[in-house]
């Protein structure tokens, strides 16, 4: 089984054990965020931190900090995982996205099958991918993970975050149909980081990838 594991920036440093557990039985590709690190760097340099629909507005100046933060998290995560990890920056391995000019240097990811990811998996390694597309363009890590999962033909995508799953009426949903997720998103009943995660999970599920956000399975 081929698994894409999406790690949020807030949990990336503590995820090595989960990566190893999965890699014992499956081919594992990791896509990570760096949200807290990027926001901290932007604040330090006096740049406004702004999100639209869960995606970061990214100026040219902010893109420098985005790339620096992703590179640092990528290196730290690879160190944590160990020798089997292969650090990859998305724009250097051919990850593509459609520009979203109204958000600055931001892109909507296009499913791709990067050769370096395939080679790493074939060698029994764990590719660790930072979600930057050619341009460079800043890509939401959840959306990038979904696009990569589709592109490489993954069987499963797991979004690991600091929340337990999708909360409905105060409780974590075990299963959520894609149609119900669309209704919740369109009605604006969800906000914050869960929005891009759920959109990404729905996209993956509808294209044949088993999708889970924490303890919540999203089904087509």
C-alpha positions as CSV (number, residue, x, y, z in Angstrom):
1,X,0.0,0.0,0.0
2,X,1.2,3.5,-0.9
3,X,0.4,6.1,1.8
4,X,0.8,9.9,1.8
5,X,1.1,11.3,5.3
6,X,0.4,15.0,5.6
7,X,2.0,16.6,8.7
8,X,1.1,20.0,10.0
9,X,3.9,22.3,11.0
10,X,2.7,22.2,14.6
11,X,3.1,18.4,14.8
12,X,5.9,17.6,12.3
13,X,8.7,17.4,14.9
14,X,6.8,14.7,16.9
15,X,5.8,12.5,14.0
16,X,8.8,10.3,13.4
17,X,7.4,7.3,15.3
18,X,4.2,7.4,13.2
19,X,6.3,7.6,10.0
20,X,8.3,4.6,11.0
21,X,5.2,2.6,12.0
22,X,3.7,3.1,8.6
23,X,6.9,2.6,6.7
24,X,7.4,-0.8,8.3
25,X,4.5,-2.1,6.2
26,X,3.8,0.5,3.4
27,X,5.5,2.9,1.0
28,X,5.2,6.3,2.7
29,X,5.5,9.8,1.3
30,X,5.4,12.7,3.7
31,X,4.2,16.2,2.9
32,X,4.6,18.7,5.7
33,X,3.5,22.2,6.5
34,X,5.3,25.0,8.3
35,X,2.5,27.3,9.3
36,X,3.6,28.4,12.8
37,X,7.2,28.8,11.6
38,X,6.2,30.9,8.6
39,X,3.9,33.1,10.7
40,X,6.5,33.6,13.3
41,X,9.1,34.6,10.7
42,X,6.7,37.0,9.0
43,X,5.9,38.7,12.3
44,X,9.6,39.0,13.1
45,X,10.2,40.8,9.8
46,X,7.1,43.0,10.1
47,X,5.1,41.4,7.4
48,X,1.3,41.1,7.7
49,X,0.0,37.5,8.3
50,X,-3.2,37.1,6.3
51,X,-5.2,34.1,5.2
52,X,-8.1,33.7,2.7
53,X,-10.0,30.4,2.8
54,X,-7.2,28.8,4.8
55,X,-4.5,29.8,2.3
56,X,-1.7,32.3,3.1
57,X,-1.5,35.5,1.2
58,X,2.1,35.5,0.0
59,X,4.0,38.5,-1.3
60,X,7.5,38.2,-2.9
61,X,9.0,39.2,0.5
62,X,6.9,36.6,2.3
63,X,7.9,34.0,-0.2
64,X,11.5,34.3,0.9
65,X,10.5,33.5,4.4
66,X,8.1,30.7,3.3
67,X,10.9,28.9,1.5
68,X,13.3,29.4,4.3
69,X,10.8,28.1,6.9
70,X,9.9,25.1,4.7
71,X,13.6,24.2,4.2
72,X,14.2,24.4,8.0
73,X,11.2,22.2,8.9
74,X,12.1,19.8,6.1
75,X,15.6,19.4,7.4
76,X,14.5,19.0,11.0
77,X,11.9,16.4,10.0
78,X,14.4,14.4,8.0
79,X,16.8,14.4,10.9
80,X,14.0,13.2,13.2
81,X,13.0,10.4,10.8
82,X,16.5,9.3,10.2
83,X,18.6,7.9,7.3
84,X,15.6,6.6,5.3
85,X,14.3,10.2,4.9
86,X,14.9,12.1,1.6
87,X,14.2,15.8,1.8
88,X,12.7,17.4,-1.3
89,X,11.5,20.9,-2.1
90,X,8.5,20.7,-4.4
91,X,9.6,23.3,-6.9
92,X,12.9,21.5,-7.4
93,X,11.3,18.2,-8.3
94,X,8.6,19.4,-10.7
95,X,5.5,19.9,-8.6
96,X,3.2,22.2,-10.5
97,X,0.4,24.6,-9.6
98,X,-2.0,27.1,-11.3
99,X,-1.2,30.6,-10.1
100,X,-3.8,32.4,-7.9
101,X,-2.7,36.0,-8.5
102,X,-5.2,37.5,-6.1
103,X,-3.3,35.8,-3.2
104,X,0.1,36.7,-4.5
105,X,2.7,34.0,-5.1
106,X,0.2,31.2,-4.4
107,X,-0.9,28.3,-6.5
108,X,-3.6,25.6,-6.8
109,X,-1.7,22.3,-7.0
110,X,-1.9,20.1,-10.0
111,X,-1.6,16.3,-9.5
112,X,1.9,15.4,-10.5
113,X,4.1,12.3,-10.3
114,X,7.6,13.6,-9.4
115,X,10.4,11.2,-10.5
116,X,12.4,11.9,-7.3
117,X,9.4,10.8,-5.2
118,X,9.0,7.6,-7.2
119,X,12.7,6.8,-7.1
120,X,12.8,7.3,-3.3
121,X,9.8,5.0,-2.8
122,X,11.3,2.4,-5.1
123,X,14.5,2.4,-2.9
124,X,12.6,1.9,0.3
125,X,13.1,5.5,1.4
126,X,10.7,8.0,2.7
127,X,10.4,11.2,0.5
128,X,9.7,14.2,2.7
129,X,8.2,17.0,0.5
130,X,7.9,20.7,1.2
131,X,4.8,22.1,-0.7
132,X,6.3,24.7,-3.0
133,X,5.4,24.5,-6.7
134,X,7.4,25.7,-9.6
135,X,7.4,29.5,-9.9
136,X,8.0,29.4,-7.0
137,X,4.5,29.3,-5.7
138,X,3.3,28.8,-2.1
139,X,0.9,25.9,-2.0
140,X,-1.3,25.0,0.9
141,X,0.2,21.8,2.3
142,X,-3.1,20.0,2.7
143,X,-3.9,20.7,-1.0
144,X,-0.4,19.7,-2.1
145,X,-0.6,16.4,-0.2
146,X,-3.9,15.6,-1.9
147,X,-2.6,16.5,-5.3
148,X,0.5,14.4,-4.8
149,X,-1.5,11.4,-3.5
150,X,-3.6,11.5,-6.6
151,X,-0.5,12.0,-8.8
152,X,1.5,9.1,-7.5
153,X,-1.5,6.8,-7.2
154,X,-1.6,6.5,-3.4
155,X,-4.1,4.2,-1.8
156,X,-4.5,6.3,1.4
157,X,-3.9,9.9,2.6
158,X,-3.8,10.7,6.3
159,X,-3.9,14.3,7.5
160,X,-2.2,14.4,10.9
161,X,-3.0,17.6,12.8
162,X,-3.3,19.0,16.3
163,X,-7.1,18.5,16.3
164,X,-8.7,15.0,16.6
165,X,-10.7,15.2,13.4
166,X,-13.8,17.0,12.0
167,X,-16.0,18.2,14.8
168,X,-19.8,18.1,14.3
169,X,-22.0,19.2,17.1
170,X,-19.0,19.1,19.4
171,X,-18.1,15.5,18.7
172,X,-15.5,14.0,16.3
173,X,-17.2,12.5,13.2
174,X,-16.2,8.9,12.5
175,X,-17.1,9.2,8.8
176,X,-18.1,12.1,6.7
177,X,-19.6,11.8,3.2
178,X,-18.0,14.1,0.6
179,X,-21.5,15.5,-0.2
180,X,-22.0,16.4,3.5
181,X,-18.5,18.0,3.6
182,X,-19.4,20.1,0.6
183,X,-22.6,21.3,2.3
184,X,-20.7,22.2,5.5
185,X,-18.0,24.1,3.6
186,X,-20.4,25.9,1.3
187,X,-22.5,27.0,4.2
188,X,-19.4,28.4,6.0
189,X,-20.1,26.2,9.0
190,X,-16.4,25.4,9.4
191,X,-13.5,27.8,9.7
192,X,-9.7,27.9,10.1
193,X,-7.3,25.2,9.2
194,X,-9.9,22.4,9.0
195,X,-11.3,24.1,5.8
196,X,-8.4,23.3,3.4
197,X,-7.9,19.9,5.1
198,X,-11.5,18.9,4.4
199,X,-11.5,20.3,0.9
200,X,-8.3,18.4,0.2
201,X,-9.7,15.2,1.7
202,X,-12.8,15.4,-0.4
203,X,-10.8,15.9,-3.6
204,X,-8.6,12.9,-2.8
205,X,-11.6,10.7,-1.8
206,X,-13.5,11.5,-5.0
207,X,-10.4,10.5,-7.0
208,X,-10.1,7.2,-5.4
209,X,-7.7,7.8,-2.5
210,X,-8.9,6.7,1.0
211,X,-8.8,10.0,3.0
212,X,-8.7,10.5,6.8
213,X,-8.4,13.6,8.9
214,X,-7.3,12.4,12.3
215,X,-10.0,10.0,13.4
216,X,-12.5,11.1,10.6
217,X,-12.7,9.2,7.4
218,X,-14.0,11.2,4.4
219,X,-15.7,9.0,1.8
220,X,-16.9,9.8,-1.8
